[in-house]
Every structure is written in C-alpha cells, then in structure tokens.
C-alpha cells in the first residue's frame, strides 16, 4: 500500500526504522501478523518522526498521553496526537544525571507490549502496530495477569451455575460443581419433565401387531382373508380357525430410551445423595461450632443455617426424583422393554413432545462441562497490554466490591446476566457496561469506560454526572446511592506504568505537567452533578455539586516506584498499587473506607 506520509521510529542513535505496513479497515488490524510488527527495545531512547505534506494530518499512538503537554496536541475529543514535523519527538529519553532538575523532562518508558498507531489524513484512517520487546520477568507477569482474568471468570461461571443456591458458595464444598449443576437442572425443569414422564407412563408409544393362531370357533374369533385362505387349504380344521389377534408391542427404541434415562436418573440421584449426606454432616458440625461463639443473628450463623436448609431440601428432592423413577420402572408394560442403552436415536424422539422433553433432560445432564465461551473481541485485550491491565483491574474491583470485607451482592449486569446451566458466554466489556450491586440500603452502579455527558440536561437518575472537561471516559466509575438517592462517586483509572510517570508532585502546575496528571485532576475537579440527594431534598436539583469523593490511580508494582508525597489531601487523588497475586486486604479496606465516607455525606445534604 502506498501511504501519503512518512513515519519512522529511531532507537538511541541507530538508523531510523520506517513503518510502512498499514491497513485502512479497522477490522483488519487485529488480523495483522504480529511477526511483521516493527520491534523496539524497552528502556532505550526512542523517538518518532511524522512527516506529511498535509499539515492537518494527525498521528495518534498509544503512550502519547505521558509526554509533556508542549510536545503534543489535543483534539476536540480530548485525544492526544502529534502533527507533522521534520523534528523528532522523543517517546522516551533517559535523563542526563548532570542535567539540572529544572531542565529535566521525565519520560515514561513504554512498557512491553503491542502499541497501536493511527494516522488520520484527508478523511482516511491508516492503522498499524509496533512492538516493545519485554524483559522476561515482565512477560511472566503479563501471563499471570491473563491467567488471573481467565481463572476469575471461570470461577464466576461455576458460581453462576448455582447462583440461586447458598451451598454453591459454601466454603470448601465437597459437592462437585457438576453434581450441583445436575441437581439444579433437574429441579428447575422438574414439573415439565415429570409431567411428560407421567404421560408416557399412562400412554406409551406402542406398535400394534397381528399374531395368528388356531382359535376354537366357539370363541368367535376375528376372520380376515388370511383366515379364509388357511381354511380352504386345511378343510380338516373344522373346529378351529386360523385367526388374528391384535397385540401391543412396547419394546420400541423410544421406550428403551425412557428406561435407560430412568436408570441414569436413579444413578445420578444416588451419587448426589452420597455427597449431600457427607456435606450435611460437615455443615451441621460447623454450624454447631459457630453457634457456640456467635448469636443467631450473626451473618456466619445465618449463612450456614441457610446452606444446611438447602442441603436438606436437595436431599428430599433427590429422594423424590429417585422414587418417581423407580415407580415408573415398575409399571407392567416396562417389563417388556429391554434394559439396554439404545445405539440409535429414533426419529420419533424429536417428534413426540413427551419423549423429546425426556431426551433433552438427559442431554443437558450428560453435558458435564461448565464451559466458558469467550467473546472473540477478547483477542484484542490479550494483544494490548495496557488494556489487559485495565480489564484485570476492573475485575479486581468487582471482586473487591463482592468480598466479605466490603460486602456487596451483584443484582445484574455483564456476565452476571447469564442464565445457562451448562455454559457461560463472557460478553465483551463494551464501553458503558454497568453492573448493579446492593448492600442493604446502599446501591452501587459500577460502570466501565462510560462516556460522561457535557451538560446536566443529559444526566438522569441512572447516569447522574456530567463533566466540563474533555477527559470524560474514566476506566471505572462507582456511582453510590443511599435510600435510592445518588450521593457521590469514586473514579478509578488503571495505569500500567511506573508511579513516577503517573503523578509527580514536583511538576505541579508548570508546563512540564503530563496529560495523565491533568486527566486525573480533571476527574476530581471537573465532574459535576445536579442530582445529589434530590429525593431527600428536591431543592438540591438547583445546586451544582462536585460529587467525586476520590480519584484512584491504580498502578502495578515497579522497581522505579519511589516513595512519593500523596496527592490525596491536596487533589483528592489516591495512588493505589495493585499487581497480580497481591493480597487484596489493603485495597478492599481503602475501598470500604471511601464508600463509607460518601454515604456519610448523605446526612449533610
């Protein structure tokens, strides 16, 4: 492809490397061969030169937001870009130790990963990538982060299978998730399949057969053409007629399937009962131990009692299912049906609603795998390390809100809307995805990458904030409601970079301040609302309030992270370190503390 511009990267003092492999269809960018990406090294001086005859051309690139404001420009959406120039612009440059502090410009070294390039020129957009080669340890940390995301979502998938059952969340449950899932499927569809089974019991499919034999004439047997022909050939048989007798044949393929399914259900329920009895004994002992130290209204005692109650319900249900299956197997016509697994599935299993219901139940139970189906767009996250940290951080925030220490329960949203009993499709985290949480009278809306409107007319009770800044898409936003009244928010942004390149108090308000610092400050100072506590006091709708209690800049552990003066007191910005495998206690305690601060403000409005 001939491109109407020139783009080069240069490491240290090496020869510039031109980037020429571009596509113009955004959907093709994720199909580009990673082996063809231009590669540069981590922590090496790196510059870019963007030349074009059209001065209105714009170069957008991951990582430009960390450059000094005077090196870049900002479009009407708040996105950072570089204009064409013959000059090189440094993306990263190591400081000269002999340089004075005032003259130093701190550059953020690009973290290893794939970086997207976008050039907008005369109504056309060109896309490409370049790659920063990682150190081995960093690469391993990424792998841990990706694995944590997958393991967390698989855990959610199992939890969602039994989301209506207390026992599925019971610690160290000896009931395998596959057994629990089968119990839930059978119980959920019980009245549907038991009705179909009873109808089969009362009126099974049969085949009518004619069987001929010599019958005494005094019994007035049926006579047909075959009877007459036999009589003409055998005139000596005067006192008997070779007559037909209609008989019912029950040993049909579809009835063998029903017998096989009933035996299958009996075995499954017997196995489940063994687990339930073992679990019930364990739960009873733990409850008795808890009751010695806690009162009946303690949450630990309440949860264990609820789990024990559901265990007893499951035990009774499993026994009832097994007894029903035994009862059907004992009806007279079932004796004629062979007790073997059919090799083929007859066509009638799909045509007769009763038989189809039973076979569908069997198929659902045989599917033992609790599968997680990933939206194809997740391949985008795995390639983009900045976004990988972002989704990882958002999932950690979900986990923190649901932890025992913070104590919220999910009501709906995202993956939690799944209703399948055998698989969970993990939907893509689209911008604007909302998850609803509740704890008593406190309600939380957790929003991912949601755009803020620019005026109060576009706000609502569900989306109560707006902004006066172009920085209007925080990674995560926690809107907090008390007594169904909006009270305030917490904004969270995930920065996969050393702390020094997120916030540097030495830069303050001078021209060296980075766009990242401006962005964080803007989330605290520019977000507004006219919806704060308007149910409690309708006159509050006339007041413009800055409702963001704190802005969190979440960043991973890094050897370059210095001890730094916190901007929390002066700017309301909390610097929060969070890396894969970290203990979440401190994170959860801080989150709980800020939520309580927001709720306490309800009484001042």
LUMBABA-703313 format. One record per residue (C-alpha): residue number from 1; x, y, z; residue in one letter. Coordinates in steps of 0.2 Angstrom, whole numbers. Example, Ala and Ser with C-alpha at 12.3 -4.5 7.8 and 13.67 -1.06 7.14 Angstrom:
<atoms>
   seq       x       y       z   type
     1      62     -22      39      a
     2      68      -5      36      s
</atoms>
This chain:
<atoms>
   seq       x       y       z   type
     1       0       0       0      x
     2       7      17      -5      x
     3       5      29      10      x
     4       4      48       9      x
     5      15      51      24      x
     6      32      45      32      x
     7      33      38      49      x
     8      49      32      57      x
     9      55      26      74      x
    10      73      28      80      x
    11      81      19      94      x
    12      95      29     103      x
    13     107      34      88      x
    14     103      20      77      x
    15      96      21      59      x
    16      78      26      58      x
    17      66      12      55      x
    18      51      16      43      x
    19      34       9      47      x
    20      25       5      31      x
    21      14      -9      34      x
    22      -4      -1      36      x
    23     -22      -6      34      x
    24     -37       6      31      x
    25     -50      -6      38      x
    26     -50      -6      57      x
    27     -57     -24      57      x
    28     -41     -30      49      x
    29     -29     -23      61      x
    30     -32     -37      73      x
    31     -28     -50      59      x
    32     -11     -42      56      x
    33       4     -54      58      x
    34      12     -50      74      x
    35      29     -56      67      x
    36      28     -41      55      x
    37      27     -28      68      x
    38      42     -16      70      x
    39      51     -20      86      x
    40      60      -9      98      x
    41      68     -12     115      x
    42      62      -7     132      x
    43      71       7     141      x
    44      81      13     126      x
    45      80      31     120      x
    46      66      31     107      x
    47      60      45      95      x
    48      46      46      82      x
    49      46      57      66      x
    50      30      60      57      x
    51      31      69      40      x
    52      17      74      29      x
    53      13      87      16      x
    54      -4      90      24      x
    55      -1     100      40      x
    56     -19      94      46      x
    57     -14      76      47      x
    58     -14      68      64      x
    59      -4      54      72      x
    60     -12      45      86      x
    61      -2      32      96      x
    62      -3      23     112      x
    63       8      31     126      x
    64       7      49     119      x
    65      -3      54     135      x
    66      13      53     145      x
    67      23      66     135      x
    68      25      84     141      x
    69      10      94     135      x
    70      20     105     125      x
    71      26      91     114      x
    72       9      85     109      x
    73      -9      92     104      x
    74     -26      88     109      x
    75     -41      86      98      x
    76     -59      90     102      x
    77     -62      73     110      x
    78     -48      75     122      x
    79     -37      63     112      x
    80     -18      66     111      x
    81     -10      67      94      x
    82       6      73      85      x
    83       6      85      70      x
    84      18      83      55      x
    85      35      90      58      x
    86      53      87      52      x
    87      58      86      70      x
    88      60      71      80      x
    89      49      69      96      x
    90      55      58     110      x
    91      44      45     116      x
    92      57      40     129      x
    93      73      48     134      x
    94      84      44     148      x
    95      89      59     159      x
    96     107      65     159      x
    97     112      64     178      x
    98     122      80     176      x
    99     107      90     170      x
   100      99     102     182      x
   101      82      97     190      x
   102      73     112     182      x
   103      79     107     164      x
   104      75      88     166      x
   105      60      81     157      x
   106      54      64     164      x
   107      49      52     150      x
   108      39      37     153      x
   109      47      21     146      x
   110      35      12     136      x
   111      30      -5     144      x
   112      32     -20     134      x
   113      18     -24     123      x
   114       9     -20     106      x
   115       6      -2     103      x
   116      -7       4      90      x
   117      -4      18      78      x
   118     -17      28      69      x
   119     -15      41      56      x
   120     -29      52      51      x
   121     -27      61      34      x
   122     -40      69      22      x
   123     -54      58      29      x
   124     -45      42      28      x
   125     -38      32      43      x
   126     -22      21      42      x
   127     -19       8      56      x
   128      -3      -1      61      x
   129       7      -8      76      x
   130      24      -8      83      x
   131      30     -19      97      x
   132      41     -15     113      x
   133      51     -31     117      x
   134      48     -36     135      x
   135      60     -42     149      x
   136      57     -60     153      x
   137      50     -56     171      x
   138      38     -43     164      x
   139      32     -55     151      x
   140      29     -68     165      x
   141      19     -55     175      x
   142       8     -52     160      x
   143       5     -71     159      x
   144       0     -71     177      x
   145     -12     -57     174      x
   146     -20     -65     159      x
   147     -22     -81     169      x
   148     -30     -72     184      x
   149     -43     -65     172      x
   150     -47     -82     165      x
   151     -47     -91     181      x
   152     -58     -77     189      x
   153     -71     -78     175      x
   154     -71     -97     175      x
   155     -74     -96     194      x
   156     -88     -84     191      x
   157     -95     -96     178      x
   158     -96    -110     191      x
   159    -104     -99     203      x
   160    -117     -93     191      x
   161    -122    -111     188      x
   162    -128    -112     206      x
   163    -131     -93     209      x
   164    -148     -97     217      x
   165    -141    -109     229      x
   166    -132    -105     245      x
   167    -122    -121     245      x
   168    -113    -117     229      x
   169    -104    -103     239      x
   170    -101    -113     254      x
   171     -83    -114     258      x
   172     -74    -130     254      x
   173     -89    -138     247      x
   174     -87    -157     245      x
   175    -101    -157     232      x
   176     -93    -156     214      x
   177    -100    -142     203      x
   178    -105    -155     190      x
   179    -116    -163     203      x
   180    -123    -147     210      x
   181    -127    -142     192      x
   182    -137    -158     188      x
   183    -147    -156     204      x
   184    -151    -138     199      x
   185    -156    -143     181      x
   186    -167    -157     187      x
   187    -175    -146     200      x
   188    -178    -131     188      x
   189    -187    -142     175      x
   190    -195    -154     187      x
   191    -213    -151     183      x
   192    -210    -150     165      x
   193    -201    -167     163      x
   194    -211    -176     177      x
   195    -227    -172     168      x
   196    -220    -179     152      x
   197    -214    -194     161      x
   198    -232    -197     168      x
   199    -240    -195     151      x
   200    -228    -208     144      x
   201    -232    -220     159      x
   202    -251    -218     156      x
   203    -250    -219     137      x
   204    -233    -225     130      x
   205    -230    -227     112      x
   206    -234    -244     106      x
   207    -234    -254      90      x
   208    -250    -265      86      x
   209    -246    -282      79      x
   210    -257    -296      71      x
   211    -252    -313      78      x
   212    -261    -328      70      x
   213    -265    -344      79      x
   214    -278    -358      79      x
   215    -293    -352      89      x
   216    -309    -363      93      x
   217    -323    -357      83      x
   218    -335    -356      98      x
   219    -324    -341     103      x
   220    -330    -331      88      x
   221    -313    -326      83      x
   222    -309    -312      70      x
   223    -309    -318      52      x
   224    -299    -310      38      x
   225    -293    -315      21      x
   226    -278    -325      28      x
   227    -291    -334      39      x
   228    -301    -339      24      x
   229    -286    -345      14      x
   230    -280    -355      28      x
   231    -297    -363      30      x
   232    -298    -368      11      x
   233    -281    -376      12      x
   234    -285    -385      28      x
   235    -303    -391      27      x
   236    -299    -404      40      x
   237    -298    -390      53      x
   238    -317    -389      56      x
   239    -317    -384      75      x
   240    -303    -371      74      x
   241    -300    -355      64      x
   242    -283    -348      60      x
   243    -287    -331      66      x
   244    -278    -314      70      x
   245    -276    -307      87      x
   246    -270    -289      90      x
   247    -256    -287     102      x
   248    -247    -272     109      x
   249    -228    -271     107      x
   250    -220    -260     120      x
   251    -202    -265     116      x
   252    -198    -250     105      x
   253    -182    -240     103      x
   254    -190    -224     111      x
   255    -196    -234     126      x
   256    -179    -242     128      x
   257    -173    -224     129      x
   258    -185    -220     143      x
   259    -180    -235     153      x
   260    -162    -230     150      x
   261    -165    -212     155      x
   262    -174    -218     171      x
   263    -159    -229     176      x
   264    -147    -215     173      x
   265    -158    -203     184      x
   266    -158    -216     198      x
   267    -139    -217     197      x
   268    -136    -198     197      x
   269    -148    -196     212      x
   270    -139    -210     221      x
   271    -122    -202     218      x
   272    -129    -185     223      x
   273    -136    -191     239      x
   274    -119    -198     244      x
   275    -112    -181     243      x
   276    -126    -172     251      x
   277    -126    -183     266      x
   278    -107    -181     268      x
   279    -109    -162     266      x
   280    -124    -161     278      x
   281    -114    -169     292      x
   282    -100    -157     289      x
   283    -111    -142     288      x
   284    -121    -147     304      x
   285    -104    -149     314      x
   286     -98    -132     308      x
   287    -115    -124     312      x
   288    -114    -131     330      x
   289     -97    -124     332      x
   290    -102    -107     326      x
   291    -117    -106     337      x
   292    -105    -109     352      x
   293     -97     -92     348      x
   294    -110     -82     339      x
   295    -128     -77     341      x
   296    -142     -82     329      x
   297    -142     -66     320      x
   298    -123     -67     316      x
   299    -121     -67     297      x
   300    -109     -83     298      x
   301    -123     -92     308      x
   302    -137     -86     296      x
   303    -127     -92     280      x
   304    -123    -109     287      x
   305    -141    -112     293      x
   306    -147    -107     275      x
   307    -134    -119     267      x
   308    -140    -133     279      x
   309    -158    -129     275      x
   310    -155    -130     256      x
   311    -145    -146     258      x
   312    -160    -154     267      x
   313    -171    -148     253      x
   314    -159    -155     240      x
   315    -159    -172     249      x
   316    -178    -173     250      x
   317    -179    -168     231      x
   318    -166    -181     226      x
   319    -175    -195     235      x
   320    -192    -190     227      x
   321    -184    -190     210      x
   322    -177    -207     213      x
   323    -193    -214     220      x
   324    -203    -207     205      x
   325    -191    -216     193      x
   326    -192    -232     202      x
   327    -211    -231     202      x
   328    -212    -229     183      x
   329    -200    -243     180      x
   330    -212    -255     190      x
   331    -227    -252     178      x
   332    -232    -268     169      x
   333    -228    -263     151      x
   334    -210    -258     156      x
   335    -206    -277     159      x
   336    -207    -280     141      x
   337    -194    -266     137      x
   338    -176    -272     136      x
   339    -164    -265     149      x
   340    -150    -259     137      x
   341    -144    -242     131      x
   342    -150    -239     113      x
   343    -137    -237      99      x
   344    -148    -226      89      x
   345    -160    -211      92      x
   346    -177    -214      83      x
   347    -184    -200      73      x
   348    -199    -200      85      x
   349    -189    -194      99      x
   350    -189    -177      91      x
   351    -207    -178      85      x
   352    -216    -183     101      x
   353    -216    -169     114      x
   354    -216    -181     129      x
   355    -201    -191     123      x
   356    -192    -175     117      x
   357    -193    -167     134      x
   358    -185    -183     142      x
   359    -171    -184     130      x
   360    -167    -165     131      x
   361    -166    -168     150      x
   362    -154    -182     148      x
   363    -143    -172     135      x
   364    -142    -157     147      x
   365    -137    -169     162      x
   366    -124    -178     151      x
   367    -115    -161     147      x
   368    -104    -161     162      x
   369     -93    -147     156      x
   370     -96    -130     163      x
   371     -89    -121     148      x
   372     -84    -103     147      x
   373     -86     -96     129      x
   374     -75     -80     126      x
   375     -81     -66     115      x
   376     -70     -65     100      x
   377     -65     -47     104      x
   378     -55     -53     120      x
   379     -41     -57     107      x
   380     -40     -38     107      x
   381     -36     -37     125      x
   382     -23     -51     125      x
   383     -13     -41     112      x
   384     -15     -24     121      x
   385      -5     -25     137      x
   386     -12      -8     143      x
   387     -30     -14     141      x
   388     -25     -31     148      x
   389     -21     -22     164      x
   390     -37     -11     163      x
   391     -48     -26     162      x
   392     -39     -35     175      x
   393     -40     -20     187      x
   394     -59     -19     183      x
   395     -62     -37     188      x
   396     -52     -35     204      x
   397     -63     -20     208      x
   398     -78     -31     205      x
   399     -70     -44     217      x
   400     -67     -31     230      x
   401     -85     -25     230      x
   402     -91     -43     232      x
   403     -78     -48     245      x
   404     -84     -51     263      x
   405     -74     -36     269      x
   406     -84     -24     258      x
   407    -100     -35     257      x
   408    -110     -30     241      x
   409    -120     -43     231      x
   410    -122     -42     212      x
   411    -140     -39     206      x
   412    -137     -39     187      x
   413    -126     -34     173      x
   414    -112     -40     161      x
   415    -108     -59     164      x
   416    -120     -59     179      x
   417    -135     -59     167      x
   418    -131     -77     161      x
   419    -145     -90     163      x
   420    -137    -105     156      x
   421    -135    -121     166      x
   422    -120    -128     156      x
   423    -111    -114     149      x
   424    -107     -95     152      x
   425    -103     -84     137      x
   426     -92     -70     144      x
   427     -98     -55     135      x
   428     -86     -42     129      x
   429     -83     -27     141      x
   430     -91     -15     130      x
   431     -89       4     134      x
   432    -104       9     146      x
   433    -106      -9     153      x
   434    -115      -7     170      x
   435    -115     -19     185      x
   436    -128     -16     199      x
   437    -123     -20     217      x
   438    -133     -19     233      x
   439    -130     -20     252      x
   440    -145     -16     262      x
   441    -150       2     258      x
   442    -134       6     248      x
   443    -134       3     230      x
   444    -119       4     218      x
   445    -118       6     199      x
   446    -101       1     193      x
   447     -98       7     175      x
   448     -84       3     163      x
   449     -77      15     151      x
   450     -93      25     151      x
   451     -93      42     142      x
   452     -99      57     153      x
   453    -111      70     145      x
   454    -105      88     144      x
   455    -121      96     152      x
   456    -133      92     166      x
   457    -148      91     153      x
   458    -141      74     148      x
   459    -140      67     166      x
   460    -153      56     174      x
   461    -156      46     190      x
   462    -146      31     182      x
   463    -132      42     175      x
   464    -131      57     187      x
   465    -115      65     182      x
   466    -108      76     168      x
   467     -91      85     165      x
   468     -84     101     159      x
   469     -68      93     153      x
   470     -63      83     138      x
   471     -57      70     150      x
   472     -74      61     150      x
   473     -71      42     149      x
   474     -63      35     166      x
   475     -59      17     165      x
   476     -71      13     180      x
   477     -84      24     189      x
   478     -93      19     205      x
   479    -109      29     207      x
   480    -115      27     225      x
   481    -134      28     230      x
   482    -141      28     248      x
   483    -160      26     250      x
   484    -161      26     231      x
   485    -154      44     231      x
   486    -137      47     222      x
   487    -124      53     235      x
   488    -107      53     226      x
   489     -94      44     215      x
   490     -77      36     215      x
   491     -67      36     199      x
   492     -54      23     195      x
   493     -41      24     181      x
   494     -28      10     178      x
   495     -11      15     173      x
   496       1       1     168      x
   497      17      11     171      x
   498      29      16     185      x
   499      22      28     198      x
   500      34      42     193      x
   501      25      44     176      x
   502       8      44     183      x
   503      10      58     196      x
   504      25      69     200      x
   505      22      82     213      x
   506      37      91     208      x
   507      29      96     192      x
   508      14     104     200      x
   509       5     116     188      x
   510      20     120     177      x
   511      21     117     158      x
   512      30     100     161      x
   513      14      93     168      x
   514       9      77     159      x
   515      -8      74     151      x
   516     -10      60     164      x
   517      -9      71     178      x
   518     -21      83     170      x
   519     -33      69     167      x
   520     -33      63     185      x
   521     -35      81     192      x
   522     -49      84     179      x
   523     -59      68     185      x
   524     -59      76     203      x
   525     -62      94     199      x
   526     -72      94     183      x
   527     -86      81     186      x
   528    -102      89     192      x
   529    -120      84     196      x
   530    -136      92     200      x
   531    -144      75     205      x
   532    -136      73     223      x
   533    -149      68     236      x
   534    -163      76     226      x
   535    -176      64     233      x
   536    -171      68     251      x
   537    -171      87     246      x
   538    -178      92     229      x
   539    -171     109     230      x
   540    -154     101     228      x
   541    -158     100     209      x
   542    -153     118     209      x
   543    -136     115     216      x
   544    -121     110     206      x
   545    -110      98     216      x
   546     -93      91     213      x
   547     -98      73     218      x
   548     -82      63     216      x
   549     -75      59     233      x
   550     -59      52     226      x
   551     -50      48     210      x
   552     -39      32     211      x
   553     -24      30     200      x
   554     -21      11     201      x
   555      -4       5     195      x
   556       7     -11     196      x
   557      22     -13     207      x
   558      38      -7     199      x
   559      56      -6     204      x
   560      56      13     199      x
   561      41      17     210      x
   562      48      30     223      x
   563      41      35     239      x
   564      31      50     235      x
   565      20      63     243      x
   566       2      58     241      x
   567      -9      70     231      x
   568     -24      64     241      x
   569     -25      78     253      x
   570     -22      92     240      x
   571     -30      85     225      x
   572     -42      70     231      x
   573     -31      58     221      x
   574     -26      42     229      x
   575     -12      32     222      x
   576     -15      13     224      x
   577      -3       0     220      x
   578     -10     -17     214      x
   579      -1     -31     205      x
   580      -5     -49     201      x
   581      -5     -61     216      x
   582      -6     -46     228      x
   583     -16     -48     244      x
   584     -32     -38     242      x
   585     -34     -34     260      x
   586     -27     -16     259      x
   587     -37     -12     243      x
   588     -53     -18     250      x
   589     -51      -9     266      x
   590     -47       8     257      x
   591     -62       5     245      x
   592     -74       2     260      x
   593     -67      17     269      x
   594     -71      28     254      x
   595     -88      21     251      x
   596     -92      24     269      x
   597     -86      42     268      x
   598     -98      45     253      x
   599    -113      38     262      x
   600    -110      49     277      x
   601    -111      64     266      x
   602    -130      59     264      x
   603    -134      67     281      x
   604    -126      84     276      x
   605    -137      87     261      x
</atoms>
